[in-house]
């Protein structure tokens, strides 16, 4: 930052009635910068940026400010006992400085951002002499670049392991590699590290490998391979065939990594969709991260101190806070409404990434449908958070907490979906899904499935089919049967999937979730009659005690899935028998048969009409 100037004004309180503000405003320039409000203890309580410091600071002490952003509560203004400000060359610099200071000081009255889940990031410590690459949930490591977040920590760890093998970067915690060590560790001898601790590689050469890792983590695999190909050709032309073969092996390893790992996406678009739903004193922000057309991560945030902000201001503050902490910046950001200071934030992101970042409000087509899904997710998450606030009063919530603890679940099972199969001697196999939200059955969310790909008595195969179809429908509206109304809620992920079945069915669904890299949905199965439950905590099963309101929630939704599946199976079987009986009657064609089927509900009714 060029020519930054810091000025401080301290007093026993900035009081507009005493004329003190007038006097203080005389020394504030009409230039861009950052202003810092402090309390009587000198603690920073609010940080803001301004295109015009004079106008912005002045607006806080006007009794009738038209700008919602500055209509802070009186107790906030009364706590301001001193004001500092920093003059910058332009508003973009002010924005960068503001984000940095907020991140460092976490002022009480600035937006308080809380993530609903602590997803891991891949960190690259670029400011170290010989940087490291590792998985972390701490986004406050000095001098680190972050990539993510990633929902599958195990897959991310495997990827880091591959990166170390390909690019030979260190994983030790030595503070100053290259200083004082004479003998490399085992990793050097088994070709997992270049041993920077012994001075075996220069800082410049080591950083070239780090640059390739960063390109890789940004999804620019073709760029990485092009650079390695050029290097391989150079060694080959200079008859350094051993080094050329080493580079060739790296290229093969990268291709293998992209083939086997699904947490990174190559080519295509990098889009983020963001929605804000305000509450009384806070707001919910939902972020859907798309990479190469695939929904990679769903994140929900609770943002406090928003009661005096408009949606566009909450979005602006969220974007500055969130993207200041990560390096994986999208090409386009789609929002529910226009973002305040949109052009300025776009310039800031461009300075951070070296490329243009566009903002859009989807109006039509696929992007609008995705945004509608993000908004629905925000609304449902807000309802869930409101429900959680009633923990001291709400018996149902206490039951769900007990259920989480009893079964060792990741989530509080606010939304439970149960699946069952029904068939008779391999005929008319169907599946069903019952739903309970906050312990209450939601009939309008139920679904029925005709089994399409499985023949014979294969319960596991049928469960696999309907679960795969269910998981593939997140973000889509789905209705297979005309009698079942189309519901937006089918695009919402459940907290808990319950399977009406035993260990085999449990393992089948678990394999599907693992294959799809879904780690934020719990899965259990309940075997009939014995009432044995299988889950991560009890992989070999445990006998359920049917007493207790917590367990009764599970039994209720399981029994509903069974009832619903049987009902649908009987309906299809009855229709099938109609078709069989009517098909043998001379003079009844397809049109007549259809009319008869639509007018009667059973064979008995048909007989009574004869």
C-alpha positions in Angstrom: 0.0 0.0 0.0 1.5 3.3 -1.0 1.7 6.4 1.2 -0.7 5.0 3.9 -1.3 7.5 6.7 -2.6 6.6 10.1 -4.2 9.3 12.2 -5.8 8.8 15.7 -8.4 10.9 17.5 -8.9 10.0 21.2 -11.4 11.5 23.6 -13.7 10.7 26.5 -16.4 9.9 23.9 -17.2 11.1 20.5 -20.3 13.2 21.2 -22.2 14.9 18.4 -24.0 17.2 20.8 -20.8 18.7 22.2 -19.5 19.7 18.8 -16.6 17.3 19.2 -17.5 15.5 16.0 -17.4 18.7 14.1 -14.0 19.5 15.3 -12.7 16.0 14.6 -14.2 15.9 11.1 -12.1 18.9 10.2 -8.9 16.8 10.3 -10.4 13.8 8.3 -9.5 14.0 4.6 -12.0 13.4 1.8 -9.9 10.5 0.6 -10.3 6.7 0.5 -9.2 4.7 3.5 -10.1 2.6 6.5 -11.6 3.9 9.7 -11.3 2.1 13.1 -13.6 2.6 16.1 -12.3 1.8 19.5 -13.9 1.6 23.0 -12.7 3.1 26.3 -10.1 0.3 26.7 -8.6 0.9 23.3 -10.2 -2.3 21.9 -11.2 -2.2 18.3 -15.0 -2.7 18.0 -15.6 -1.8 14.4 -13.6 -1.5 11.2 -14.9 -0.1 7.9 -13.6 1.2 4.6 -14.7 4.3 2.7 -14.2 6.0 -0.7 -14.5 9.3 1.3 -13.4 9.0 4.9 -15.0 12.3 5.8 -18.4 11.5 4.5 -18.4 8.0 5.9 -17.4 8.8 9.5 -19.7 11.8 9.5 -22.7 9.7 8.6 -22.4 7.6 11.8 -23.2 10.6 13.9 -26.1 12.0 11.9 -29.4 11.5 13.7 -31.3 10.6 10.5 -29.0 8.6 8.3 -30.8 7.4 5.2 -28.2 4.7 4.6 -29.2 1.5 6.4 -25.6 0.5 6.7 -24.8 3.3 9.1 -28.0 3.1 11.2 -26.1 1.3 14.0 -27.7 1.0 17.4 -27.1 3.9 19.8 -25.3 1.7 22.3 -22.7 1.1 19.6 -22.1 4.8 18.9 -21.9 5.5 22.6 -19.1 3.0 23.0 -16.9 4.7 20.4 -14.3 6.5 22.5 -11.6 6.9 19.9 -11.3 6.8 16.1 -8.3 5.9 14.0 -8.1 6.0 10.2 -5.7 5.0 7.5 -5.6 6.9 4.2 -5.0 4.7 1.1 -4.3 5.5 -2.6 -7.7 4.1 -3.8 -10.8 2.3 -2.6 -9.5 -1.1 -3.7 -6.5 -0.7 -1.4 -8.9 0.3 1.3 -11.0 -2.9 0.8 -7.9 -5.1 1.0 -6.7 -3.4 4.2 -10.2 -3.6 5.7 -10.4 -7.3 5.1 -7.0 -7.9 6.5 -7.7 -5.8 9.7 -11.1 -7.5 10.3 -9.6 -10.9 9.9 -6.8 -10.1 12.4 -8.9 -8.2 15.0 -12.4 -9.7 14.7 -14.2 -6.6 15.9 -17.4 -7.1 17.9 -19.7 -5.1 15.6 -18.4 -6.4 12.3 -20.2 -9.3 10.7 -19.6 -12.5 12.7 -19.3 -15.4 10.3 -19.8 -18.9 11.6 -19.6 -22.0 9.3 -22.0 -24.8 10.1 -19.3 -27.4 9.4 -15.5 -27.3 9.7 -14.6 -28.7 6.3 -10.9 -29.2 5.7 -8.7 -27.2 3.3 -5.4 -28.0 1.7 -2.8 -25.5 2.8 0.4 -24.5 1.0 2.8 -22.5 3.2 4.1 -20.4 0.4 6.0 -17.9 2.6 8.2 -20.6 4.2 11.7 -21.1 2.7 10.7 -24.6 1.7 6.9 -24.8 1.8 4.8 -27.7 3.0 1.5 -29.1 1.7 -1.0 -30.4 4.3 -4.6 -30.8 5.3 -6.0 -28.3 7.9 -9.2 -26.9 9.3 -7.3 -23.8 10.6 -7.6 -21.0 8.1 -5.5 -18.6 10.1 -2.0 -19.9 9.3 0.2 -17.0 8.4 1.5 -17.0 4.8 -0.6 -20.0 3.7 -2.7 -20.4 0.5 -5.9 -22.4 1.0 -7.6 -24.7 -1.5 -11.1 -26.2 -0.8 -13.1 -26.7 1.3 -13.3 -30.5 0.7 -16.1 -32.7 2.1 -14.1 -35.9 1.9 -11.1 -35.5 4.2 -9.8 -39.0 3.5 -9.7 -38.4 -0.3 -8.0 -35.1 0.3 -5.3 -36.8 2.4 -4.7 -39.4 -0.3 -4.3 -36.6 -2.9 -1.7 -34.9 -0.7 0.1 -38.2 -0.4 0.2 -38.5 -4.2 1.3 -34.8 -4.6 4.3 -35.5 -2.2 5.3 -38.5 -4.2 5.0 -36.7 -7.6 6.7 -33.4 -6.6 8.9 -34.6 -3.7 8.0 -31.9 -1.2 8.8 -32.2 2.5 6.3 -33.2 5.2 8.6 -32.6 8.2 8.1 -29.8 10.7 11.7 -28.6 10.8 11.6 -24.8 11.3 14.6 -24.0 9.0 15.2 -26.7 6.4 18.6 -26.5 4.8 20.3 -25.2 8.0 22.6 -27.5 9.9 21.4 -31.0 8.8 24.0 -33.3 7.3 22.1 -36.6 6.7 18.7 -36.7 5.0 15.9 -38.7 6.5 14.4 -41.9 5.1 12.0 -40.1 2.8 14.9 -38.9 0.7 16.2 -42.5 0.1 12.8 -43.9 -0.8 12.2 -41.0 -3.3 9.5 -39.1 -1.3 11.5 -35.9 -0.7 14.3 -33.9 -2.2 15.9 -33.3 1.2 15.9 -29.5 1.4 17.1 -29.9 5.0 20.6 -30.9 3.7 20.8 -28.3 1.0 20.3 -30.9 -1.7 17.9 -28.7 -3.6 18.0 -24.9 -4.1 15.1 -22.8 -2.9 14.3 -21.8 -6.6 14.1 -25.4 -7.8 12.0 -26.4 -4.8 9.6 -23.5 -5.4 9.1 -24.6 -9.0 7.6 -27.8 -7.7 5.4 -25.8 -5.3 4.2 -23.7 -8.2 3.2 -26.8 -10.1 1.3 -28.1 -7.0 -0.6 -24.8 -6.8 -1.5 -25.0 -10.5 -2.7 -28.6 -9.9 -4.8 -27.6 -6.9 -6.4 -24.8 -9.0 -7.5 -27.5 -11.5 -5.0 -26.5 -14.2 -3.8 -30.0 -14.9 -3.2 -29.4 -18.6 -0.8 -26.5 -17.7 1.1 -28.7 -15.2 1.5 -31.5 -17.8 2.5 -29.0 -20.5 5.3 -27.6 -18.3 6.5 -31.1 -17.4 6.4 -32.2 -21.0 8.6 -29.2 -22.0 11.0 -30.2 -19.2 11.0 -33.8 -20.3 11.8 -32.8 -23.9 14.6 -30.5 -22.7 16.3 -33.4 -20.8 15.7 -35.8 -23.7 17.3 -33.4 -26.3 20.3 -33.0 -23.9 20.6 -36.8 -23.6 19.8 -36.7 -19.9 17.5 -39.8 -20.3 17.3 -40.7 -16.6 15.9 -37.3 -15.7 13.6 -37.4 -18.7 12.3 -40.8 -17.6 11.7 -39.3 -14.1 9.6 -36.5 -15.5 7.7 -39.0 -17.7 6.8 -41.0 -14.6 5.5 -37.8 -12.9 3.2 -37.1 -15.9 1.9 -40.7 -15.7 1.3 -40.3 -12.0 -0.6 -37.0 -12.5 -2.9 -38.6 -15.1 -3.5 -41.6 -12.8 -4.3 -39.2 -9.9 -6.9 -37.3 -11.9 -8.4 -40.6 -13.0 -8.8 -42.0 -9.5 -9.5 -38.9 -7.4 -12.8 -37.1 -7.6 -12.3 -34.1 -5.3 -10.6 -32.1 -8.0 -12.2 -31.0 -11.2 -10.3 -30.3 -14.4 -11.4 -27.8 -17.0 -14.9 -26.3 -17.3 -16.4 -23.6 -15.2 -15.8 -22.6 -11.6 -19.0 -21.1 -10.3 -20.2 -20.2 -6.8 -23.9 -19.6 -6.0 -24.6 -17.5 -2.9 -28.0 -16.8 -1.2 -28.8 -14.7 1.9 -31.9 -15.1 4.0 -32.1 -12.6 6.9 -33.5 -13.4 10.3 -34.1 -10.9 13.2 -30.6 -10.3 14.4 -28.7 -12.5 12.0 -28.8 -14.1 8.6 -28.2 -17.4 6.9 -25.8 -17.5 3.9 -25.7 -20.6 1.7 -22.8 -21.2 -0.7 -23.0 -23.9 -3.4 -19.6 -24.5 -5.0 -19.7 -25.9 -8.6 -16.5 -27.1 -10.3 -16.7 -28.3 -13.9 -20.5 -28.4 -13.7 -20.5 -30.6 -10.6 -21.8 -29.6 -7.2 -18.7 -30.0 -5.1 -19.5 -28.5 -1.7 -22.6 -27.1 0.1 -21.8 -24.8 2.9 -24.1 -22.9 5.3 -23.1 -20.0 7.4 -24.8 -18.1 10.2 -23.9 -14.4 10.1 -24.5 -12.3 13.2 -24.8 -8.5 13.7 -26.9 -8.1 10.5 -30.0 -6.4 12.0 -29.1 -3.0 10.5 -28.0 -4.3 7.1 -29.7 -4.9 3.8 -29.3 -8.2 1.8 -26.8 -6.6 -0.7 -24.7 -5.3 2.2 -24.7 -8.7 4.0 -23.6 -10.3 0.7 -20.9 -7.7 0.2 -19.5 -8.3 3.7 -19.7 -12.1 3.4 -17.9 -12.2 0.1 -15.1 -10.1 1.4 -14.8 -12.2 4.6 -15.1 -15.6 2.9 -12.8 -15.1 -0.1 -10.1 -13.3 1.8 -9.4 -16.7 3.5 -9.2 -19.0 0.5 -7.3 -19.2 -2.8 -9.8 -21.2 -4.8 -11.7 -18.2 -6.3 -14.4 -18.9 -8.9 -14.7 -17.4 -12.3 -18.2 -16.3 -11.7 -20.2 -15.6 -8.5 -24.0 -15.8 -8.8 -26.0 -14.1 -6.1 -29.7 -13.7 -5.2 -29.4 -9.9 -5.4 -26.9 -7.4 -6.6 -23.8 -7.1 -4.4 -23.1 -3.7 -2.8 -19.7 -2.3 -4.1 -19.8 -5.1 -6.8 -17.3 -3.4 -9.1 -14.9 -2.7 -6.3 -15.1 -6.3 -4.9 -14.6 -7.6 -8.5 -11.4 -5.5 -8.7 -10.2 -6.8 -5.4 -10.8 -10.4 -6.4 -9.0 -9.7 -9.8 -6.0 -8.4 -7.9 -6.0 -11.5 -5.7 -6.4 -14.0 -8.6 -4.9 -12.2 -11.6 -8.1 -12.7 -13.6 -11.5 -11.1 -13.9 -14.3 -12.4 -11.5 -17.8 -11.7 -12.7 -21.0 -11.2 -10.6 -24.4 -12.1 -11.9 -28.0 -12.4 -10.7 -29.6 -15.4 -12.6 -32.8 -14.5 -14.3 -33.6 -17.5 -16.5 -32.7 -21.1 -17.3 -30.5 -23.5 -15.5 -28.6 -21.0 -13.4 -31.9 -19.5 -12.1 -33.0 -23.0 -11.1 -29.8 -23.6 -9.2 -30.2 -20.2 -7.4 -33.7 -21.2 -6.4 -32.3 -24.4 -4.9 -29.7 -22.4 -3.0 -32.4 -20.1 -1.6 -34.5 -23.1 -0.6 -31.5 -24.5 1.2 -31.0 -21.2 3.1 -34.6 -21.2 4.2 -34.5 -24.8 5.4 -31.2 -24.2 7.2 -32.7 -21.1 8.9 -35.7 -23.2 10.0 -33.3 -25.8 11.4 -31.3 -23.2 13.3 -34.5 -21.7 14.8 -35.5 -25.2 15.9 -32.1 -25.7 17.5 -32.5 -22.5 19.6 -35.5 -24.2 21.4 -33.2 -26.9 22.8 -34.2 -26.0 26.4 -37.9 -26.2 25.7 -38.4 -28.6 22.9 -38.7 -32.3 23.8 -38.4 -33.4 20.1 -35.1 -31.7 19.8 -33.8 -33.3 23.0 -34.8 -36.7 21.5 -32.9 -35.9 18.3 -29.8 -34.9 20.4 -30.1 -38.2 22.3 -30.4 -40.1 19.0 -27.3 -38.5 17.6 -25.3 -39.4 20.8 -26.8 -43.0 21.0 -25.9 -43.9 17.4 -22.7 -41.8 17.1 -24.1 -39.7 14.2 -22.3 -36.8 12.6 -25.5 -34.7 12.3 -28.5 -34.0 14.5 -31.1 -36.0 12.5 -33.5 -33.2 11.8 -34.4 -34.6 8.4 -34.7 -38.4 8.3 -35.4 -40.3 5.1 -36.2 -44.0 5.3 -36.1 -46.4 2.4 -37.8 -49.8 2.0 -38.4 -52.4 -0.8 -41.6 -54.4 -1.5 -42.1 -57.2 -3.9 -43.9 -60.6 -4.2 -42.1 -63.5 -5.9 -40.0 -61.0 -7.9 -43.1 -59.4 -9.4 -43.8 -55.6 -9.4 -40.8 -54.7 -7.2 -41.0 -51.1 -5.8 -39.2 -48.9 -3.4 -40.5 -46.2 -1.0 -39.1 -43.2 0.9 -40.8 -41.8 4.0 -39.6 -38.6 5.6 -39.6 -37.1 9.1 -38.5 -33.5 9.8 -38.1 -32.5 13.4 -39.5 -35.8 14.4 -42.8 -35.3 12.5 -43.8 -37.3 9.4 -44.1 -35.2 6.3 -46.4 -37.1 3.9 -46.0 -34.6 1.1 -42.3 -35.4 1.0 -42.8 -39.2 0.5 -41.6 -40.8 -2.7 -42.3 -44.1 -4.6 -39.9 -45.8 -7.0 -40.5 -48.4 -9.6 -37.5 -50.7 -9.7 -36.1 -50.5 -13.3 -32.6 -52.1 -13.4 -32.8 -55.1 -11.0 -34.5 -58.5 -11.7 -34.9 -61.4 -9.4 -34.8 -61.5 -5.6 -32.1 -59.0 -5.0 -33.0 -56.6 -2.1 -29.5 -55.1 -2.0 -29.5 -54.4 -5.7 -32.9 -52.7 -5.4 -31.9 -50.6 -2.4 -28.7 -49.6 -4.4 -30.9 -48.5 -7.3 -33.3 -46.3 -5.3 -30.5 -44.8 -3.2 -28.4 -44.0 -6.2 -31.4 -42.3 -7.9 -32.2 -40.4 -4.7 -28.6 -39.1 -4.3 -28.5 -38.2 -7.9 -31.6 -36.0 -7.5 -30.1 -33.3 -5.2 -30.9 -30.0 -6.8 -33.6 -31.5 -9.1 -37.3 -31.7 -8.9 -38.4 -35.2 -9.2 -41.7 -37.1 -9.4 -42.1 -40.6 -10.8 -45.7 -41.2 -10.0 -48.6 -38.9 -11.0 -50.2 -39.5 -7.6 -47.2 -38.0 -5.8 -47.0 -34.3 -5.9 -43.8 -32.6 -7.0 -41.9 -31.1 -4.0 -38.9 -28.8 -3.8 -37.8 -30.5 -0.7 -36.5 -33.5 -2.7 -33.5 -31.3 -3.6 -32.5 -31.1 0.1 -29.9 -33.5 1.6 -31.1 -35.6 4.5 -29.2 -35.6 7.8 -29.9 -39.3 8.2 -30.7 -42.2 5.8 -32.5 -45.2 7.4 -32.7 -48.5 5.5 -35.3 -51.0 6.3 -32.9 -54.0 6.2 -29.9 -55.7 7.8 -26.2 -55.6 7.6 -26.0 -56.4 3.9 -28.3 -53.5 3.0 -26.3 -51.2 5.3 -23.0 -52.1 3.7 -24.5 -51.6 0.2 -25.6 -48.1 0.9 -22.4 -47.3 2.7 -20.4 -48.3 -0.3 -22.5 -46.0 -2.5 -22.0 -43.0 -0.2 -18.2 -43.7 -0.1 -18.1 -44.0 -3.9 -19.9 -40.7 -4.4 -17.6 -39.1 -1.8 -20.5 -38.2 0.4 -19.4 -37.9 4.0 -21.9 -35.5 5.5 -25.0 -37.9 5.5 -25.4 -40.5 8.2 -26.6 -44.0 7.3 -28.1 -46.7 9.5 -30.2 -49.8 8.9 -32.8 -51.5 11.1 -33.5 -55.2 10.7 -37.1 -56.2 11.1 -38.4 -58.5 13.9 -35.1 -58.6 15.8 -34.9 -54.8 15.7 -31.1 -54.8 15.3 -29.6 -51.6 14.2 -26.4 -51.3 12.1 -24.4 -48.0 11.9 -20.8 -46.8 11.9 -20.8 -47.0 15.7 -22.2 -50.6 15.6 -21.1 -52.1 12.3 -21.9 -55.6 13.5 -25.3 -54.5 14.9 -26.8 -53.8 18.3 -30.2 -54.7 19.7 -32.6 -51.8 20.0 -34.5 -51.1 23.2 -37.9 -50.1 21.9 -38.6 -47.9 24.9 -37.7 -44.2 24.8 -39.0 -41.5 22.6 -35.7 -41.1 20.7 -35.9 -44.6 19.2 -39.6 -44.4 18.6 -38.8 -41.6 16.0 -36.8 -44.2 14.0 -39.4 -46.9 14.4 -42.1 -44.6 13.3 -40.4 -43.4 10.1 -39.3 -47.0 9.3 -42.8 -48.4 9.7 -44.1 -45.6 7.4 -41.6 -46.5 4.7 -42.7 -50.2 4.9 -46.4 -49.2 4.8 -45.9 -46.9 1.9 -43.9 -49.5 -0.1 -46.5 -52.2 0.4 -49.3 -49.9 -0.6 -47.6 -49.0 -3.8 -46.7 -52.6 -4.6 -50.3 -53.7 -4.1 -51.5 -50.9 -6.4 -49.1 -51.9 -9.2 -49.8 -55.6 -8.7 -53.6 -54.9 -8.9 -53.1 -52.9 -12.1 -51.0 -55.7 -13.5 -53.6 -58.3 -12.8 -56.3 -56.0 -14.4 -54.1 -55.8 -17.5 -53.8 -59.6 -17.6 -57.5 -60.3 -17.2 -58.7 -57.6 -19.6 -56.1 -58.5 -22.2 -57.8 -61.9 -22.7 -61.2 -60.5 -23.4 -62.1 -60.4 -27.1 -63.1 -56.9 -28.3 -61.3 -54.9 -25.7 -58.6 -52.8 -27.2 -55.9 -50.6 -25.6 -58.1 -47.5 -25.4 -61.1 -49.4 -23.9 -58.8 -51.1 -21.4 -57.3 -47.8 -20.3 -60.8 -46.3 -19.7 -61.8 -49.4 -17.6 -58.6 -49.2 -15.6 -59.1 -45.5 -14.8 -62.7 -46.1 -13.6 -62.2 -49.0 -11.2 -59.8 -49.7 -8.4 -60.0 -53.5 -7.9 -60.9 -56.8 -9.6 -63.7 -57.2 -7.1 -65.2 -53.8 -8.2 -64.9 -54.9 -11.9 -66.7 -58.2 -11.1 -69.5 -56.3 -9.3 -70.1 -54.2 -12.4 -70.5 -57.3 -14.6 
